[in-house]
Amino acid sequence: MGEYGIVPGQRVAILWDSSSPGEALKALVDKIQAVVGADNKVCVENVDQLFQSRHGESSFEVVLSGLVPGSAAQHSAELLAEIARVLRPGGRVLLREPVLTGPANNSSIKTAARLPTALTLSGLVEVKELQKEALSPQEVQAVREHLGYQGKDLLSLQLEGRKPNFEVGSSSQLQLPFAKKAAPSGKPSVDPAAARLWTISASEMNDEEMDLLDSDELLDSEDLKKPDPSSLRAPSCKDLGKKKACKNCTCGLAEELEQEKRSSQPKSACGNCYLGDAFRCASCPYLGMPAFKPGEKILLQESQLHDA
C-alpha cells in the first residue's frame, strides 16, 4: 500500500492554501503521482478555488487536504461539504489542521474536539484520529502569519473520514421483515365459498324478487318517544342562573326563554287597544293615541293616567 493508503489507479485530489510552501507541495504531488501512476490521476486544487473548479460528484477516491508540510490550512463547513460531495461513495479524506488544546476564546481556530464534529456534520462517517503532534517551527510561523494567532496552545491534528457507501439523493427499496407472506402452495388464501357468500352481481339486483326491509320496523315504542327537551340540555344550559341560549340552540332553552318573554308582556283587557280609537273602550287610557303593534311598549303621560 502506498503513501496515505493510496493504491495505483485511484483518482486523488490534493488541496493546498496560501500557507503551503511551494517546494513542499511539489514534493507531495510527485510522491502521490508515483503511487497512482502517470495517467493524470492527481488533481491539485487551491482550497479557495475548489468551488469554482466544478468537479462532478464522486470524482475522487481520496482527498488530501492540509497535508503539505508547513501548512496551516483551515477547513470551513462549506469546504468540508464540498469535499464530501466530490468524494466517491466509500472514498476517504485525510486532512491536517492546527487546533487549540484549550477553549476557543473567540478564536477562528477550532478546538481538538470540534474538528472531528465538523467532519461528521459535513456528511462523513467513521471519522477517526490518526495523529496528534506539536506544530513544527515552520507551522507555528504559518499560523502567526496567515491566521494571526500568537498563542502557544496549538497542536497539529490529522484525521480520516469516509463518505458513506451511497450518493446523496440516491434511493433503494427496503426489504421489511413484516412484509406480507405468500400463501402456502396448494391452499387458497380465501375460501371460494365464503367469498361467494359476500358477493352480488348486477343480474341479482331484481327489485321484484328482493325483500326490502322498512327502516321504521327496526324502531320500537321506546325509540319513537319524543325526548324531554330538558334532558337534551348541556350541563351549562342546566344552570339555573343562565338566562341566555346558545347560538343555534337545539335543547329548547331558546323557545323557553321566548315563551317567558311573551308571557311577561302586558295584555289588553279587551285585546283591541293597539288597533286604534275605533276599537278602544271609552275608558281606554290609549284613547287619542295612534295604533301600535301588539306587545309594543307605550309610555303614557301623567294626565292620561289620571283620566284613566
C-alpha positions in Angstrom: 0.0 0.0 0.0 1.3 3.4 -1.0 1.6 6.7 0.8 -1.5 7.5 3.0 -3.1 4.2 2.0 -3.4 5.2 -1.7 -3.2 2.4 -4.3 -2.4 2.6 -8.0 -5.2 3.7 -10.3 -7.0 5.9 -7.8 -8.0 9.5 -8.5 -6.6 11.7 -5.8 -7.2 15.4 -5.1 -4.5 17.4 -3.2 -5.8 20.6 -1.6 -3.4 23.4 -0.6 -3.8 27.0 0.6 -1.7 30.2 0.7 0.3 28.9 3.7 1.5 25.8 1.9 5.2 26.1 0.9 5.7 25.7 -2.9 8.5 23.2 -2.7 6.8 21.0 -0.1 3.6 21.0 -2.2 5.5 19.9 -5.3 7.3 17.1 -3.4 3.9 15.8 -2.1 2.4 15.8 -5.6 5.4 13.9 -7.0 5.1 11.3 -4.2 1.4 10.7 -4.8 1.9 10.7 -8.6 4.5 8.0 -8.3 2.0 5.8 -6.4 -1.2 6.2 -8.6 0.6 6.2 -11.9 1.4 8.7 -14.6 -2.1 8.8 -16.2 -3.1 12.2 -14.9 -4.8 10.7 -11.8 -3.7 13.5 -9.4 -5.6 16.8 -9.2 -4.1 19.8 -7.4 -6.5 22.4 -6.2 -6.4 25.5 -4.0 -9.0 25.4 -1.2 -10.4 28.8 -2.3 -10.8 27.6 -5.9 -12.3 24.2 -5.3 -15.8 25.5 -5.6 -15.0 27.2 -9.0 -13.4 24.1 -10.3 -16.8 22.5 -10.7 -15.8 18.9 -10.2 -18.6 16.5 -10.6 -20.0 14.4 -7.8 -18.0 11.3 -6.9 -14.9 12.4 -8.8 -12.2 11.2 -6.4 -11.4 8.2 -4.3 -9.1 10.1 -2.0 -8.8 13.8 -1.0 -5.7 15.1 0.8 -6.1 18.5 2.5 -3.6 20.4 4.7 -1.0 17.6 4.4 1.6 19.8 2.8 4.4 20.2 5.4 4.4 23.7 7.0 0.7 24.3 6.0 -1.8 25.9 8.4 -4.9 25.2 6.3 -8.3 25.7 7.9 -11.4 23.8 6.8 -14.7 25.6 6.9 -18.0 23.9 7.0 -18.6 24.8 3.3 -15.2 23.4 2.3 -15.8 20.1 4.1 -19.2 19.8 2.5 -17.7 20.3 -1.0 -15.0 17.7 -0.2 -17.8 15.2 0.8 -19.6 16.0 -2.5 -16.6 15.3 -4.8 -15.7 12.1 -3.0 -16.9 8.8 -4.4 -19.1 6.6 -2.1 -16.8 4.9 0.2 -14.0 7.3 -0.6 -11.6 8.7 2.1 -10.5 12.2 3.1 -7.3 12.8 5.1 -6.7 16.2 6.5 -4.5 18.0 8.9 -5.3 21.2 10.7 -3.8 23.3 13.7 -6.2 23.0 16.6 -6.4 24.5 20.1 -5.8 22.4 23.1 -7.9 24.6 25.3 -11.1 26.7 25.0 -11.6 28.6 21.7 -11.5 32.0 23.4 -13.3 33.6 20.4 -10.7 32.4 18.0 -11.5 31.2 14.5 -9.2 28.2 15.1 -11.1 25.0 16.1 -10.5 23.0 19.2 -9.3 19.4 19.1 -12.9 18.2 19.9 -14.6 20.4 17.4 -12.7 19.4 14.3 -14.0 15.7 14.3 -17.5 17.0 14.9 -17.2 19.3 11.8 -16.3 16.3 9.6 -19.3 14.4 10.9 -21.7 17.3 10.3 -20.4 17.5 6.7 -21.7 14.0 6.0 -18.6 11.9 6.6 -18.6 8.8 8.7 -16.0 6.7 10.5 -14.1 9.8 11.5 -11.0 8.9 13.5 -7.9 10.5 14.7 -4.7 9.4 13.0 -2.1 11.6 14.6 -1.7 14.4 17.1 1.6 16.2 17.5 3.2 19.5 18.3 3.5 22.1 15.5 6.8 22.4 13.8 8.5 25.8 13.9 7.5 26.3 10.2 3.9 25.6 11.0 3.9 27.9 14.1 5.2 30.7 11.8 2.5 29.9 9.3 -0.2 30.2 11.9 1.0 33.6 13.1 1.3 35.0 9.6 -1.8 33.6 8.0 -4.2 33.1 10.9 -2.9 35.9 13.2 -2.8 33.7 16.3 0.0 34.3 18.7 -0.8 31.7 21.3 1.2 28.6 22.0 -1.7 26.2 22.9 -1.8 24.5 19.5 -1.4 21.0 18.2 -1.4 19.5 14.7 -4.4 17.1 14.4 -4.6 14.6 11.5 -8.0 12.9 10.9 -9.5 10.5 8.4 -13.2 10.2 7.4 -15.1 8.2 4.8 -18.0 9.0 2.6 -21.0 6.6 3.1 -21.4 3.9 0.5 -24.2 5.8 -1.3 -24.5 9.1 -3.1 -26.6 12.0 -1.8 -30.2 11.8 -3.1 -29.9 8.1 -4.1 -32.7 5.7 -3.1 -33.2 1.9 -2.7 -36.0 -0.4 -1.8 -36.1 -1.6 1.7 -36.9 -5.3 2.5 -39.1 -5.0 5.6 -39.3 -8.1 7.8 -43.0 -7.7 8.3 -43.8 -7.9 4.6 -46.9 -9.9 3.6 -46.1 -13.6 3.4 -47.2 -15.6 0.4 -49.9 -18.2 1.0 -48.7 -21.8 1.1 -48.8 -23.5 -2.2 -51.9 -25.7 -2.8 -54.0 -23.8 -0.3 -56.0 -20.7 -1.3 -55.8 -17.7 0.9 -59.6 -17.2 0.8 -62.3 -19.9 0.8 -64.2 -19.6 -2.5 -67.5 -20.4 -0.8 -67.0 -17.7 1.7 -66.1 -15.2 -1.0 -69.2 -16.1 -3.0 -71.4 -15.5 0.1 -70.4 -11.9 0.3 -70.6 -11.0 -3.4 -73.6 -9.9 -5.5 -73.9 -9.2 -9.2 -76.0 -6.7 -11.2 -78.2 -9.5 -12.5 -79.1 -10.5 -9.0 -80.4 -7.0 -8.2 -84.1 -7.7 -9.1 -86.3 -5.4 -7.0 -89.4 -7.6 -7.6 -87.8 -10.6 -6.0 -85.9 -8.9 -3.3 -87.4 -8.3 0.2 -86.7 -4.8 1.2 -86.7 -4.0 4.9 -88.6 -0.9 6.2 -86.3 1.0 8.4 -89.2 2.1 10.7 -89.7 -1.6 11.6 -86.4 -1.5 13.3 -87.7 1.1 15.8 -89.6 0.0 18.9 -92.0 2.1 21.0 -89.3 3.5 23.2 -87.4 4.8 20.2 -90.4 6.6 18.9 -91.0 8.5 22.2 -90.1 12.2 22.0 -87.4 13.0 24.4 -87.8 15.6 27.2 -86.0 18.8 26.0 -84.6 19.3 29.4 -82.7 16.0 29.2 -81.0 17.2 26.0 -79.5 20.3 27.5 -75.8 20.6 28.0 -74.6 21.0 31.7 -74.1 24.7 31.1 -77.7 25.1 30.0 -79.0 23.4 33.1 -77.5 26.2 35.2 -80.5 27.9 36.9 -78.7 31.3 36.7 -78.2 31.1 33.0 -80.8 33.1 31.0 -79.2 33.2 27.6 -79.5 30.5 25.0 -76.6 29.4 22.9 -76.3 30.3 19.2 -78.3 27.7 17.1 -79.8 26.3 20.3 -81.2 22.8 20.0 -82.1 21.9 23.6 -85.3 24.0 23.7 -83.9 26.7 26.0 -84.3 29.4 23.3 -88.0 28.5 22.9 -88.5 28.5 26.7 -86.9 31.9 27.1 -89.0 33.3 24.2 -92.2 31.9 25.8 -91.3 33.6 29.1 -90.7 36.9 27.3 -94.1 36.7 25.7 -95.9 35.9 29.0 -94.3 38.8 30.8 -95.7 41.4 28.3 -98.7 43.4 29.4 -102.0 42.3 27.9 -105.0 44.3 27.0 -108.3 43.6 28.8 -110.3 43.8 25.6 -107.5 42.9 23.3 -108.2 45.9 20.9 -106.1 48.7 22.4 -103.4 48.5 19.8 -105.9 48.8 16.9 -106.8 52.4 17.3 -109.6 54.6 18.7 -112.2 53.0 16.6 -111.8 49.7 18.5 -111.0 51.1 22.0 -113.3 51.2 25.0 -114.5 54.6 26.4 -112.2 54.3 29.4 -109.1 53.1 27.5 -106.0 55.0 28.5 -104.8 54.9 24.9 -107.6 57.0 23.5 -106.3 59.7 21.2 -103.1 57.7 20.5 -102.2 56.2 17.2 -102.4 52.4 16.6 -99.4 50.4 17.6 -98.0 46.9 17.3 -99.1 44.2 19.7 -96.7 44.0 22.6 -95.1 47.3 21.8 -94.3 49.3 25.0 -96.2 52.6 25.1 -95.4 55.3 27.7 -98.5 57.2 28.9 -98.4 60.8 30.1 -99.3 61.6 33.7 -102.5 63.4 32.6 -103.7 60.3 30.7 -103.1 58.1 33.8 -105.4 60.4 35.9 -108.1 60.3 33.3 -108.0 56.5 33.3 
